[in-house]
C-alpha cells in the first residue's frame, strides 16, 4: 500500500527538504497543495519550475503523486457562483491545475475546497456539477483522475458524504472523474464507519483516493479512530491507489505529526502481512 504525505504538513521547509523528509520517514510520495508552491497563482507556475519541482521530488525518493486544496489560491474562487467573471476565472484555475498536475508527474487531483463550493441559491449546485464535468474532461485529456472529495456538513453543504459524491460523479459518468474518502470527514459526517464505506464502495470503481486522518483532525494514531480496520478494508477490497496522510492539527509540530503517522500506519501494515 502506497502512502503519500500531504506537503502542507511540513510547508515551513523548502520544497526539497519536504521531499527528503517524506522519503526518509518512509512515505512513498508527496501530495502537494498548490498554494504551498505559489500563494498567488499556482496554476501559472513556469514550465521550468514545474520540471524542477518534479525532478527534486523524484530524486529525493518522494515523487509528487497528487494535488489537493486546489482553490485556496488565488483568492476569491467559486464553483457555484453566478458571477460570470469569477466563474470563468475559477474554471481557468482548475484547468491550469490539471495541467500543473500532469507536468509535476501526479496522477490525481483532489477537489475539496469547501469554502469555494458553498450552495446558497438556485443554480449553484448545477454550476458545481458543471465545473466537475469540465474538470473530469480536462483530467481525462491528460490521463489523470479528478476526485470530488466528500466533506462533512461542518465544512460544506454540497457533496457532504460518499453517497452524495458518488451520485454526482456517476450521473456525470466521465472517465476522468471519480470520488474518494477522507477518514476524518467520514468520521464526522457518515452513518457508517470508514472501513465499512470502503468495503461497500471500492468495488463500485468510484473511489480513487483515500485521505488518512483522525476525526479530531490530527494524524492517524493521534486520536480515537483505529486505522487497522481501514487498512484491512483497503487490502481486502484490493484497493490499488494511493492513500495520503492529511492532518490539519499538527501536534506537536508538522514533522513530528508526519513521523508519528507513518510509523503507526507502517506498524499496522507489518501486523497485517
C-alpha positions in Angstrom: 0.0 0.0 0.0 1.4 3.3 -1.1 1.2 6.3 1.3 1.9 9.9 0.4 2.4 12.8 2.8 0.4 16.0 2.2 3.2 18.6 1.9 1.5 21.4 3.7 2.1 19.5 7.0 5.8 20.5 6.6 5.3 23.6 4.5 7.7 25.6 6.7 10.5 23.7 5.0 11.9 24.4 1.5 10.3 22.0 -1.0 13.5 19.9 -1.4 13.6 19.4 2.3 9.9 18.4 2.4 10.6 15.7 -0.2 13.7 14.5 1.6 11.9 14.3 4.9 9.0 12.4 3.5 11.2 9.9 1.9 13.4 9.5 5.0 10.3 8.9 7.1 9.1 6.1 4.8 6.5 7.9 2.7 6.1 6.8 -1.0 5.5 10.3 -2.3 4.1 13.8 -1.7 0.5 15.1 -2.2 1.0 18.8 -2.9 -1.2 21.7 -2.0 -0.6 24.1 -4.9 -0.7 27.2 -2.7 2.4 26.0 -1.0 4.3 26.3 -4.3 2.9 29.7 -5.2 0.4 31.5 -3.0 -0.7 33.9 -5.7 -1.1 31.9 -8.9 0.0 28.2 -8.6 -1.7 27.4 -11.9 0.7 29.8 -13.6 4.0 28.3 -12.3 6.5 28.4 -15.2 7.4 25.3 -17.1 11.0 25.3 -16.0 10.0 25.5 -12.3 7.5 22.6 -12.8 10.2 20.5 -14.3 12.5 21.4 -11.4 9.9 20.5 -8.7 9.2 17.2 -10.4 12.9 16.4 -10.6 13.6 17.4 -6.9 10.8 15.2 -5.6 11.7 12.2 -7.7 15.4 12.4 -6.9 14.6 12.7 -3.2 12.6 9.5 -3.4 9.2 11.1 -2.8 7.7 11.8 -6.2 4.6 14.0 -6.5 1.6 11.7 -6.6 -1.4 14.1 -6.4 -2.6 17.6 -5.7 -5.2 18.8 -3.2 -6.5 22.0 -1.6 -6.9 23.2 -5.2 -8.8 26.5 -4.9 -7.1 28.2 -1.9 -5.1 30.4 -4.3 -5.7 32.7 -6.0 -8.3 34.2 -3.6 -11.9 34.6 -4.5 -12.7 31.5 -6.4 -16.0 29.6 -6.5 -17.5 26.7 -8.5 -21.1 27.7 -7.5 -21.1 31.5 -8.1 -23.5 33.0 -10.7 -20.9 35.8 -11.3 -19.6 35.1 -14.8 -16.3 36.7 -14.3 -15.5 34.8 -11.1 -16.7 31.6 -12.6 -14.5 32.0 -15.7 -11.5 32.7 -13.5 -12.3 29.7 -11.3 -12.5 27.3 -14.3 -9.3 28.7 -15.7 -7.5 28.0 -12.5 -9.0 24.4 -12.4 -7.8 23.7 -15.9 -4.4 25.2 -15.1 -4.1 23.0 -12.1 -4.9 19.9 -14.1 -2.1 20.8 -16.4 0.2 21.5 -13.4 -0.6 18.1 -12.0 0.4 16.5 -15.3 3.6 18.4 -15.5 4.6 17.5 -12.0 4.1 13.8 -12.6 1.0 13.5 -10.5 -1.8 11.1 -11.5 -4.7 12.5 -9.4 -6.3 15.8 -8.1 -8.5 16.0 -5.0 -11.2 18.7 -5.1 -12.1 19.6 -1.5 -12.0 23.4 -1.2 -15.2 23.6 0.9 -15.4 27.4 1.1 -15.3 27.6 -2.7 -18.3 25.3 -3.2 -21.0 26.7 -0.9 -24.5 26.3 -2.3 -26.7 29.3 -1.4 -29.1 29.9 -4.3 -30.9 28.2 -7.2 -28.5 27.1 -9.8 -25.5 26.9 -7.5 -25.4 23.0 -7.3 -25.9 22.8 -11.1 -22.9 25.1 -11.7 -20.8 23.0 -9.3 -21.7 19.8 -11.2 -20.8 21.6 -14.5 -17.4 22.5 -13.1 -16.8 18.9 -12.0 -17.7 17.7 -15.5 -15.3 20.2 -17.1 -12.5 19.1 -14.6 -13.1 15.5 -15.3 -12.8 16.1 -19.1 -9.6 18.1 -18.7 -8.2 15.4 -16.4 -9.0 12.6 -18.9 -7.2 14.5 -21.7 -4.0 14.2 -19.6 -4.6 10.7 -18.4 -5.3 11.9 -14.8 -8.2 11.4 -12.4 -10.0 14.4 -10.8 -11.7 13.4 -7.5 -14.6 15.2 -5.9 -14.0 14.9 -2.2 -17.0 14.4 0.1 -16.7 16.7 3.2 -18.9 16.7 6.2 -21.7 19.2 6.8 -19.5 21.1 9.2 -17.4 22.1 6.3 -19.7 22.3 3.3 -23.3 21.9 2.2 -22.6 20.2 -1.2 -21.3 16.6 -1.6 -21.4 16.0 2.1 -20.9 12.3 2.1 -19.7 9.5 -0.1 -23.1 8.5 -1.4 -23.9 12.1 -2.4 -20.5 12.4 -4.2 -20.9 9.1 -6.0 -24.4 10.2 -7.1 -22.8 13.3 -8.7 -19.9 11.6 -10.4 -21.9 8.6 -11.5 -24.5 10.9 -13.1 -21.8 12.8 -15.0 -20.1 9.5 -15.8 -16.8 10.8 -17.1 -13.6 8.6 -17.2 -11.5 11.3 -15.6 -13.9 12.0 -12.7 -14.2 9.9 -9.5 -14.6 10.5 -5.8 -12.6 9.5 -2.7 -12.9 9.0 1.0 -11.5 11.2 3.8 -11.4 9.3 7.1 -11.8 12.4 9.2 -14.8 13.7 7.2 -16.3 10.3 7.2 -15.9 10.1 11.0 -17.7 13.4 11.4 -20.4 13.0 8.8 -21.2 9.4 7.8 -23.6 7.0 9.4 -21.2 4.1 8.7 -17.5 3.6 9.8 -14.9 4.5 7.2 -13.9 0.8 6.9 -17.5 -0.2 6.0 -17.8 2.5 3.4 -14.6 1.4 1.8 -15.7 -2.2 1.7 -19.0 -1.1 0.1 -17.8 1.4 -2.4 -14.3 0.5 -3.6 -15.8 -2.4 -5.6 -18.0 0.1 -7.5 -14.9 1.7 -9.0 -15.9 5.2 -7.9 -13.4 5.5 -5.0 -10.0 6.6 -6.4 -8.2 8.0 -3.4 -8.2 7.9 0.4 -7.1 10.6 3.0 -5.9 9.1 6.3 -6.6 11.4 9.3 -8.4 11.2 12.6 -11.8 12.8 13.1 -10.1 15.0 15.7 -8.2 16.4 12.7 -4.8 15.1 13.8 -2.8 12.4 12.1 -3.6 8.7 12.2 -2.7 7.3 15.7 -3.3 10.6 17.4 -7.0 10.2 18.2 -9.7 7.7 18.9 -10.1 6.4 15.4 -8.5 3.0 14.8 -6.9 2.6 11.4 -6.3 -1.2 11.4 -9.9 -1.8 10.1 -9.4 0.9 7.5 -6.2 -0.6 6.1 -7.6 -4.1 6.3 -10.7 -2.9 4.3 -8.4 -1.4 1.7 -6.4 -4.6 1.4 -9.5 -6.9 1.3 -11.1 -4.6 -1.4 -7.9 -4.8 -3.5 -7.5 -1.1 -3.4 -4.6 -0.2 -5.8 -4.5 3.6 -5.4 -2.5 5.9 -3.1 -3.5 7.0 0.4 -2.3 10.3 1.7 -1.8 11.4 5.3 -3.6 14.7 5.8 -3.8 16.0 9.3 -5.0 19.6 9.9 -3.8 19.9 13.5 -0.1 19.3 13.5 0.6 18.0 17.0 3.1 18.8 18.4 4.5 20.1 15.1 4.4 19.1 11.4 7.4 16.9 11.2 6.6 15.0 14.4 3.0 14.5 13.2 4.2 13.2 9.9 6.7 10.8 11.6 4.1 9.6 14.1 1.5 8.9 11.4 3.7 6.9 9.1 5.2 4.9 11.9 1.8 4.0 13.2 0.5 3.1 9.7 3.5 1.0 8.7 3.2 -0.8 12.0 -0.3 -1.8 11.2 0.8 -2.9 7.8 3.5 -5.1 9.3 1.0 -6.8 11.5 -1.3 -7.4 8.5 1.5 -9.0 6.5 
